[in-house]
Amino acid sequence: MFARGIIVSSQRKLKQILSGASLSAFLLVAPAGAETLQEALEYTYVASPTILSQRQYVSSVYEKIAQSRAGYKPTVTGNASYGYQYTRSRTSPLFSESENKPVSFGVNAVQSLFSGFQTSASVKAAKARFEAEIANLNGVEQSTLTDAVAAYTGVIRDVAIVKLHQNNEAVLKRQLEYTRDRFRVGELTKTDVAQADARYAAAVSGRIAAEGNLKVAYAVYQKVIGKLPEKIFEPEVPAAKLPQTLDDAIDIAMKSNPAVVAAEKSAQSAESSIQVAQSGYYPTVDVQAGYQNTRAGAHGSRSYIGNSALASARTGRAREEDTSVMLVMNVPFYRAGSTVSQVREAKRVAGQAGINVMAVKRDVSRATTQAWENYQATRSSLSALEEQVKASALALDGVKYEEQAGERTVLDILNAEQELLDARVNVVTAKKNLIDAAYNLIASMGLMTPAGLELDLEKYRKNPTEKKAGTETSASENAAAEPADAETDGENPETVKEG
């Protein structure tokens, strides 16, 4: 009953992992038009090859439970044979020959009654390993979703930077034309024109580089998420999903981070492996039953002296049946120390797994602290950068007025415009970094999951009423499904403020 409970529980977990995730249960059609970050994460969750590959592996690990549980069930084998036999013997001056066509078939069954607790321990170890792989799958899913956030915000950042560089190029082009006009009337020198020309050329170069970075961002977006959007929305910081304090973040991470869960389950599996090794100390008891039917077909025999036949005979079919039922017990008296060595080995592995749990918890605590501090620093930095933009814009206006009054030069205007551009680019970059930092903090706590992100996966199901009607796809069929081609071509997507 205990083993059956383990299997039922594991089957439920496997169904939860695969039922809402395999592509056979989802209609992967790239939605046209606008796409929010939430929609991009939903699509990534159901279409990412990285996640799908890991799910395949988890489903294969689940089979280890069924293989371990096979020790509770009987094994039945059958055998059959048919042939022709010819025998010739010689004892001078006599020799004889005979032929036969034997037929044999039978069946044997073995049922284990006691295996030294090996089967139950093997099932427990396989179940713990399966749960560890589920945690590893959660880690892969969360890492992939975090990459999707970075890819999404990367496109938003680079679209904004391209627009800033395009605007800067247009401004400097007008500045160059204005400088040339003033040079023609003798108000400015060739040096002023050369400085304006150089800054305009740098602006063109900056715009080209920004457009190249945007194309790279598109490639990353398509690789991670799986398709290109026509329009994307600037997301808000998920403040409601963030912890209030660093201690809260670490406490949640110690319970929910996939790395911690995987390490703990691996340690449990290693502990069960000790019991598997210790089963070698115990006797085993089996029930063996067999049935064998042997028939010798019609055959003949002849005896000779030289070339003269002495006797010739032909017999009918001979039949023999053998039925047996036995209770067999095997007691290990001495195994050359192999069992003792296997137990020591299993204990060392379990000890290593236990120490690894402590190491993983320390690493997760450090990563969570780093994510928390990075988020706090980025948020504070963004406020300062926004103030810098305001100050730089005000300074640019002042420099322009002072240049008209003869107190500033064209170079001062160009420098002020460059400072304003740099400040605006820094703000755009800081906004991306803030959103990335927020989701990295969520991931470090182990909450970068469909439930934690409130992803709506139902709309991707091929037929939402199919499950209610009783038609449910098996885990193996789900795992074998192939992703549909959901890529779309498009130009630079338009970035819209979400709200």
N, C-alpha and C positions, 0 to 999 in steps of 0.2 A: 504493500500500500504506500509505503514511503517513497519507493522508486517511482510508482505511478504518479504520485503527487508532484515529484520533481519534473517528470516528463510533461505533465499537463501545464505546469507553471512555465516551463521553458517554451512549450508550443505557443502559449499565449504571448510571451515576450517576442518570439520570432514573428508571430503574426502582426504584432504592434509595430515591429521594426519594418517589416516588408510590405504589409498590406497597403499602407498609404504612401509607399515610396517607389514601388516598382513601376516601370513604364508600361507594363501591360494593363495596369489599373488607371493610367492617366492618359489623357489625350493631349499630347505635347504639340500644341499649335501656338506659334509665336503670336501673341496678341498685337494687333496693329495699333498704331497711334501712340498716345502718351503712356509712360510707364513710371510708376512711383518706385521708391526704394523697396517698399513692402512687396510689390509685385515682382521686382527683380529677384528678391530673396526667395520668394515662393517658387519662381521658375528655376532658380539655381538648385533649390532643394530637390526638385523632382527630376531634373535633367542633367545634373552634373555627372560626367563619366567617372570622376574620382569617387563620388559618393556611391554611385551604382556599382562600381567595382568592389568597393569595400563591403557592400551589402551581399554581393555574391559570395565573398569570402566568409562572412558571418553565417550565411545559410549552409555553407559547407562544414563549418565548425559545429553547427547544430547536429549534423549527422553523427558526430562522435558520441552524442548522448544515446542515440538509437543503437549504435554499435556496442556501446558499453552495456546497455540494457539487454542485449541479446543473450548475455550470460544467464538470465532468468528463464530463458525459453529452451525447449529441447532442440536437438539437431537430428535430422533424419536424412539418411543417405541410402541410395539404392545401388545395386550392382547387377550386371548381367554379362554373360559371356557365351559365345558360340564358336566352335572351331572344328578342325579336322586333325586327327592324330594318327600317324602311321609309325609303327614300331617294327624294327627288324633286328633279330638277334641270331648269333651263330655260335654254336658249340660243336666243333668238328667231331664227327662228320655231320652233325645235325644243324639245321638252321630253321628258324621260324619267322613269320611275319604276321602282323595284325593291324587292323585299322579301326578307328573309333571316331564318332562325332559327338563330343560332349556338349551339353547345354546346361548352363547354370544361371540362376537369378536369385536375388534376395534383397532384403531391406534391413537396415539397422537403425536404431534410435537410442539416443543418450540424453537423459535429463539430469541436470545437476541439482542435487539436493542441498549441498553445502560446499561452498568454494573458498572457505576460509575468509569470508567477508570481502573477497576480492571484487565481486560484481557490484555490491552496494557502494564500496569505496570508489570504484571506477566511475560509476554513475555520478557520484557527488563531485569527483574531480572534473569530469566532462562538463557538468552543469556549471561549475564555477568558472571554468575556462570559457564557456559560451557567454556567460554574463560579463566576463572580462572583455571579450571581443565586442559585445554590444557597447560597452563603455568606450572601447577604441573607435567603434563606428561613430558614436556620438562625438568623439573628439575630431574625427575626420569631417563630419558634417559641420561642426562649429567652426573649424578652421576654414573650410570652404566658404561658409557664409560670411566669415570675417573678410576673406579675400574678395568676396562679391561686394561687400560694402566699400572696400578700398577701391575696387574697380569702378564702381558707380560714382563715388565722390571724385575719383580721379578724372573722369570725363567732365563732371561739372566744373571742377577747378580749371581744367585746360580749356574748356569752352569759354569760361570767363576771362582767362588770361589772354586768349586769342582776341577777344573783343577789346580788352584793354590795350593790347598792342596795336590793333587796327585803329582804335581811336587815337592812340599816341602818334601813330604814323600820319594820320590825317592832320592832327594838330601841328606836328613838326613840318609837314608839307606846307601848310598855310604860313607857319612861321618863316620858313625858307623863302616863300614867295614875298612875304611882307618885308623881309630883310633885303632881298634883292631890289625891291621897289625903293626902299629908303637909300640903298647904295646908289641907285641911279640918280637920285636927286642930291646926293652928296652928304646925306646925314650919317651914313655908316661907312665902314672901311671894308676892304677885301677880306680882312681877317674875320670880321663879323659874319660875312657871307660864307667863308670857309667853315667856320664853326657851326653855323646853322646847317650847312650842307653835310658836314660830317655826322651831326646828330640825326639828320634825316636818314642817312644811309644806315646808321646803327639801328634806327627804328625799323627800317625795312628788314634788316637782318634779324632783329628780335622777333618781328611778326612771322617771318618764315620759320624760325626755330620753334616758335610757339605752335604754329600749325603742324610742324613735324611731331612735336610732343603730343598733340591732340590725336594724330593718327595712331601713334603708339598706344595712347590711352584707349582708343577704340579697339585696337587689337587685343589688349588685355581684357577689356570688357567682354568681347566676343568669346575669348578663350574661357574666362571664368564663368560667365553667366550663360553663354551659349547663343546669343543673338544680339543684334544691334537695334536700339530703340530709335524711333523717329523724334520723340520728345521726352525729356526727363525733367523731373521736378527736384528742386533743391530741398533736401530733407531737413527736418528739425532734429535737434539733439534729443534723444530719447531719455529725457530727464526722469520720467516716471519709473523707468526700469533700472535706474542707478541707485546704489546704496547710499545711505545717509552718512556713514562713517567708514573709515578704513577697516575698523574691527568688524563691522557688519559684512564687508566685502570678503574678508578672510574667512569668517565663520561660514559664509555661504559656500565659498570655494572649497573648504575642507569637506563639505558634504556633497557637493554637486559637480565639482570639476571632474571631467571624464578621466583624466590621468590618475587622480586619486582613487576613483572607483575601480579603474582597471587594475591598479596595483594591489588594492585590497582583495579583489576577486582572484587575482593570480596567486596571492598568498594563500587564500582558501583552497585553491586547486592544488597547490604544493603540499598543504597539510593533508589533503585527502590522498595524495600520492604516497605518503608515508604508510597509510593503512593498506594501500594496494601492495606495497613491498612487504609489509608485515604478514600479509596473507600466506606467504610462503612458509610460515611457521606452523600453519594449521593443516590438519588432514582435509581431504576432499572426499565427498560421498556422491556417487552417481548411481542412477538406475540405468542399466543397459538392457535393451531388448533386441532380439534379432530373429530373423527367419531366413533360411537358406534352402533352396530347392535345386538339387543337382540331378541331372539325367544323363545317362550314357546312351547315345543313339545306337541303332542296330549296327552291329559290326561283325566282322568275320576274322578267323585266324586259320593259318595253314602251317604245316610242318613238312620238311623235306629232308631226304638223305640224297645228297648229290642232286640229280635232276628228277628223282622219283618222289612223288608226294606220298607221305605217310598218312596224314589226316587232314581233314578240312572241316571246319565247324562255323556256324553262324548263330549268334545269340540275339535275343530280343532286347528291348530297352530296359536298362536298370535305373531305378529311381530312388533317391534318398532325400529326405526332408529333415531339417534340423531347426527346432524352435527353442529359444532360450530367453529367460528373464533373470537378470542377476543384479544384486546390490553390491556395488564395488566401492571399497574404501581404500584410499591411498594415503599412507602416513609418511611424511618426510622425516627420515632419521638423520640423514647427513647429506648435505648438498655442497660439500667442498667449500663452505663459507660464502657462497654466492648470495644467499638470502641476507645474511648479516651485512654484507657489503652493500647490497641494494638498499637496505634500510638506512644505513649510515649515509649513503649518497642522497636518498630522499630527504633525510633530515637536514643535510647541508643545504640542499636546494631550497627547502622551506625556510631555513634561517636566512638565506640570502634574500628570498622574496619578502620576508618580514622587514629586513633592513631597508630593502628598496622602497617599501611603503613610507618609511620615515624620510628617506631622501626625496621621494616625489612630493611629499607634503611640504618639505622645506622649499623645494623649487617652486611649487605652486604658490606658496605664501610670498616668496620673493617676486614672482611674476605678477601676482595680484597687487602687491604694494607698488611695483613699478608702473602698472597700468593705472592705478589710482593717482599716483603722483604726476604721471604724464598728463592725465586728464585735467587735474587741478592746475598744473602749470600752463597747459595749452589754453585753458579757459581764461586765466589771468592775462596771458600774453595777448589773446585776441582783443581784450578790452583796451590794452595799451596800444595795440596796432591801430585800432579804430580811432583812437585819439590822435595818433600820428597822422592818419589820413586827413582828419579835420584840420590839424595844424599845418600840414603841408599844403593843402588847398588854400588856406588863408595866407600862407607865406607866398605862394605863387601869385595870388592877386596883388599882394603888396609889392612884390618885386616888379611886376608889370607896371604898376603906377609909378614906382620909383625910376624905372628905366625911361619912361616917357618924360619924367622930370629931369633926366640927365644924371641921376644919382646911381644908376645901375647900368650894366652892360647887357648885351644880348646873351653873352655866356651865362650871366646870372639867371636869366630867364630859362635858358636851356637846362641849367643845373636844377632849378626849382621844379621844372616839369619832370625831369628824370626822378627826382626825389618823390614826387607825388605818384608817379607810375610805380616805382618800387614799393611804396607804402601800400598802394592798392593791391598789387600782386601779393604782398605779404599777408594782407587781410584775407584775400581769397584762399591762399594756401593754409592760413591758420584756421579758417572755417572748415576746410576739408580735414585738417589734422584733428580738430576738436571732435567732429563726428566719428572719425576713425578711432580716436582715443576712447570715446564713450562706448563704442561697440567692442573694442578690445577689452575694456573693463568688464563688460557683460560676459564676454567669452571667457575671461580668466575666472569668473565665478561659476562657469559651467551652465549659464542660462541662455546661451546663443542657440536655442532650440526652437522648433516650431511653436511649442507651447509658450516659451518665454518671450518670443517675438510676436506671438498672436498671429501666426501666418494662416491664411485662409487657403487650405489645400483642396477643399471640396470642389472648387470650380474647375480644377484640373482633372477631375475624375471623368472617365469616359461615359459612364452611366451611373449617376448617383442612386438610381432605384434598383440597380442590379443586385446589390447586396441585400436589399429588403426582400427581393424576390427569391432569394436563396441561392443565387448563382454567384459563387465566390471563387476567385482564382486561387489556386494553391500556391504555396511559397516557392516551390520549384519552378512553376510556370512563371511566376512573377520575376524570379531571379534570372530566367532565361530570356526575358523580353529584351528587345533591342530598342534604342532610342530613335525617335522619329527625327527627321531633318527639320529643324526649326529655325534655321538661320535666315535672316533677312538682310538685304542690302539697303543702304541708305546713306544719305549725306550727313553732315554734322547735325546732331540732334539739337533742338532748341531747349535751353534750360529755363524752367519756369519755377518761380517761388512756390513751394508747396504750402497750401493753406486753404 
